[in-house]
Amino acid sequence: MMFDSRPYSLDRIFRLGVMVLILWGLVRLLGYLSDVLIPFAVALLLAYVMNPLVTLLRRWVRSHILAVWLALLAILLVLGLITSLVVPLMVSEVRHMGQLLKELVDNSKLAQQAAERMPADLWQYIRDVAARPEVREFFQPEKVMELAREAFQKILPGFLGVLAGTATILSGLMGVFFVLIYLVFLLLDYQKLSEEWKNYLPETWREPVLSFLLEFNQGMNRYFRAQALVASLVGVMMSVGFMLIGLPLGLLLGLLVGVLNMVPYLQLVALVPAFFLSLMHALETGGSFWISLGLTGLVFAVVQIVQDVFLSPRIMGKVMGLSPAVILLSLSIWGKLLGILGLLIALPATCLLLAYYKRFLASAART
């Protein structure tokens, strides 16, 4: 055989069949319990990301409990500050974009300029798209808040389902409360669990399991800490750049680029909406479309250079992580299998499987 020279006896085939059935049953069980497990998975990922901050605070604070609460307070203050600054800008940008689309449809001066400066086919296509009710409705601040509530309900469906008879805001607050409760307990016991769990393993399993989890942790460090930090910085730089050149929805586009950057080079997908927004900016200001497009491309290029030359080498070092193709494939497969829960555990599960596969190859090579 390719990896194992042992013959496939009836007993071995039976064992493999049992393993496949167990894996299938595990996937079905996770899918069934996903509503309940999603808040815990969110809290677990947050604890994994926040633990380095708790460890850093322990250098100045003796009490581990106090360090955990200080870390949570710092994160909440930062999130509150960002929300108070970003949300009003987002609402203003969405309202402004909705007004531009309305002017394009209503034969205004802006629409006349667009008809004169653009090819007839392109202008007609843009006008048809802008005239669609769902498009105009999307660029209303009330619609944005509604979409945010729907997204929140998908993230915490189990708790919101239990509280279906209450108000949406109260349900959302309760969902956040349960995630915070999970997060607090995980952070409080993180150090203890990370040190003592190995004592529950049989002596013969301890060394291979520890080596296996070390490989898994190295893969996780890249994408839930290093890559998240790089993506956040890229999103901030993109947002600032787009806002400086006056691009409509520049803040939202920059944040979108940051999210897409979790998969390396997937941010290039944002070039498509950037092209359209550059066109809208040129029409609104009466400037050259090519200059507007060039400035947008310059922002992309400068930020990409900063990322490749400074951010990635300094933050990620020379650690090799998952390729973009593997990341996209893992997100697609796990998302299809387990929905939102699958998207949350896609990269950890993939890192785990790859670490196991590497050890399997090493074991097969020795035999």
N, C-alpha and C positions, 0 to 999 in steps of 0.2 A: 504494500500500500504506500500511498504518498508520504504519510507521516507515521504510520505504525505498521510494523511487519506482522503483527499478530493476525491470525485469520478471524474472519467474522463468523463466529460460531452462533448457534441458536441462542445461547445464553447471552452473548454479547449484544446481539441484535435486540433481544428483549430488553436489556438494560438501556440501550440507546433509545428504544421506543418509550420506555418509562420516563426517561429524562425529557424527551420531546413533549410528552403529555404533561409533565410537571411544569415545564416552561410555558406551554400553552395555557394551562390552568392559572399560572401566576399572572400572565398578561390579562386574561379575562377577569381575574380577581381585582387587579389594579384598576382596570377599566370600570368595574362595578363600584369600587370604593373611591373613584377619582374625586367625586364631589367632596368627600371628607378629607382626602389626602392632600388636595391642592393647597389649602391654607398651611398645612404642616410642611409641605414641600417648599412653599414660598418662604416660610420662617427658617427652614433649614438652610436654604441658599443664602438668605440674609445673614444668618449666624456665621456661615462659612466666610462670607465676605467681610463681616464686621469684626471677626475675632482678632485679626492683626491690630486693629485699633484698640481693642481691649487689652491686648498684650502690651502695646505701647504705653497705655495709661498706667499699667501696673508698675512701670518703672518709677513713677512718681506717687502712686497711691498704693498703700499696703493692702487695703481691703479689696478683694476681688469683686464683691457685690457693688461697692462704690464705683469701681472702674466700669462695670457693666452699665450702671445707671448713668454715669457721666458720658459713656460712649453713645447710649441711646439719646440722651439729652442733646449732645452735640449734633447727631444725625438729624433729629427732629428740628432743631433750630436752623440747620442749614437747609433742610427741605422746606421749612416754613418761609425762610427768607427767599429762596428761589421761587417758590410758588407765588409769594406776594409781588415779586418783580416780573415773573414770566407770564402769569395768567392774564393780567391786564393788557400786556403787549400782544398776547395771542388773540384775545378777544378783539382788540383794535385792528389787528391785521386781517382777521377773518371778516370783520365788518367792512373794512376797506376793500377787500377783494370782492365781496358781494356787491358793493356799489359799482365797482368797475365792470363786473359782468352785467349788471343791470343796464349800465350805460351802453354797453356793446349791443344789447338786444333792442334798446329803445330808440334806435336811430339818432343818437345824440351826436355831438361834435366828435367825440372819441370814436364812435362807430364810423363816421364819415372819413376820418383820418385813416382808420384801419382799412376801409374799403379802397382808399386811394393808394395806400402804401404796400398792401399785400396782394399776392396773386389771388385771383377770384376764387379758385377752388379752395385754397387754404382759408381764406376769409369766410367763405360759406360754411366750411366744416367747423371752424371755431365758433361761428355764430350759432350754428345748430346745436353744438354741444352746450354753449352758454345758455341757450334758451330752454334746455331741459329742466323740468320742475325739480327733479332730484338734485341737479347740480346747483341750482340757485338756492334750494333749501339747505344744501350742505354748508354753504358759506353764510349761514346765519349763526350768531353766537349761541342762540338757544339750542340749535341742532348740535353744535359741538358739545355742549354740556350733556345733552341727551345721549350722544355717542359715548361720552366718558362714563356715564352711569351704566350703559349697557355693557361696556367693556369690564367695568368693575363687577357687575353681576356675573359675568362669565368667569372671572378669576375666583370669585368666592361663591359658587353656586350652591354648595351644600348648606352653608349657614344662611344664605339669603332664602333658600327654599324652606328652611325651618321657620324663618321669620317672615313668611310670605304675606301674612296678614298685617304687618306693620308698615309704617311709612318707609319709602325708599332710603331717605337720608339716615333714618335710625338703623335700618338694616345694614347699610354700608358702614356706619360707625361700629356696629356690633361685629361685623366681619373683620374690620381693622383691629378691633379690640382682641379678638381671638388670635389673630396672627401675632400681635404684640405679646400676648401671653405666652404663646409657643416660643417666640423669639427670646423673651426674657429667660425662660427656664432653660432653653438650649444654651444660651450664652453663660448662664450661671454654672451649668454642669459641663461646659465644653472642655475645659482643661481636665476635669476629673474623668470624663468619658474617654478622652483621647489618651490618657495615661493608663487607665485601669482596664479597658476593654480587652486588651491582649491577654490579661490574666485568666480570662474565661476560655481561652483557646487551649486545646490539647497541646502538650509539649512538642509533639511531632509536627503539628500544623503551624506552630508559631512563626518560625523563620520564613517559610515560603509565603505565608499570608502577609506578614509584615513587608517582605520584599515586593509582593504584588501590589499592596496598597501604597507603597512608596512611589511606584511607577504611576499609579492612578492619580496620586496627589500632585505629581509633577505636571501631568497633563491638565488637571483641573486648575492649577495655579495660573496657567497661561490664559484661560478663557473666562474664568470667573473673578479674576483679580486683575491680572496684567491687561488682558484685552479689554475688559470693562473700563479700566482707567484710561487706556488709549482712546477707546470709542467716545468716552465722555469728553475728553479734551478736544478731540476732533469735532464733536458736535458743537461745543462752545465756540471754537475757532471759526467753524463754518457759519454759525449763526451771526457772530460778530461781523464777519466779512460780508455776508449777504445784506445785513442791515446797514453797513457802511456805504454800500453802493446803491442802497435804496430799493432793493429787490422786493416786490410784493411777497408777503408770506415768508420773508427771509428767515425769521426766527423758527417757524415750523419746518421749513425746508432744512435748515441746519440741524435741528433736532432729529429729523428723519435720517439725515446722513449719518449722524452719530449712532442711531440704532442699527442702521444697515451695516455700519462698520464693525459690529460684533462678528460678522463674517467678512474676513479681509477682502477688499476690493469690490464687495457687493455695493458699496456706496456709489459706484459708477451708474447704477440703475437710476439714481436721483438726477442724472443729467437730463433725462426726458422731461420731468416737471420743471427743471431749471431752465430748459429751452423755452418752454411756454411762458414762464414767469418773466424771462428776459424780454420776450416779445411784448407782454403786457406793460412792462416798465417803459419800454421804448415808446409805445403808443401813448401812455399816460403823460410822459414828460415831453414828447415831441422830439426826442433825440434819435440818434442812429441805432437801428437794431443791431448792427454789427458791433458797435462800441459796447452796447449793453451785454450782448452775448460774450464779447471778449472779456469784459470785466468779470462776468460770472465764471467763465473758464479760468480766468486768472486766480480767482479765489479758490477754485477746486485745485488748481495746479500748485499754488503756494502751500495750501494746507497739506496736500499729498506729499510734497517734498519735506515739509516739517515732520510729518508722520514717519516717512521712510528713513530720513537722515538722523532725526533727533529722538523722537518719541519711542518708536519701536526698538531701536538698539539699546536705549538707556533703560527702558521699563521692562522689556521682555528679554533682553540679553540675547544669548545664542540658543535659548531653549527652543527646540523644535516642537511645534504643536500640530494640531489637526489641519489638514489642507482644507481650503474653502469648499471643494467638492464634497469631501467627507462630512463637513459641517452641514451643508445644505441637505445632503442625503439623510443624515441622522435626524435633522429637524423634520424632514418630510415623513420619514418612516415612523418615528416615535409619535409625531403629531397625529398621524393617521390612526395609529394603534390606540392611543390613550388621550387624544384631544389636548386640552390645555395642560393636563398633567404630563403628557408626553413631551410637550414643548419645554416644560420646566426641567425634566430629567433627561432630555435628549443628550446633551453634551456630557453630563456625568456618566450616564449609562454607556455611551459610546466609548469614553475614556476607559471605563471599567472593562468593557469587552475587548478593546484593543490591548490593554495591559494583560488580560488573561490570554489572549491569542499569542502575544509575544512570548509569554512564559511557556505556552504549549509548544511553540516552535523550538524554543531552547531545550525543552525536555525531550522532544522528538529527535533533535540533533544529537543529544547525548546518548540516546539509545540506538 
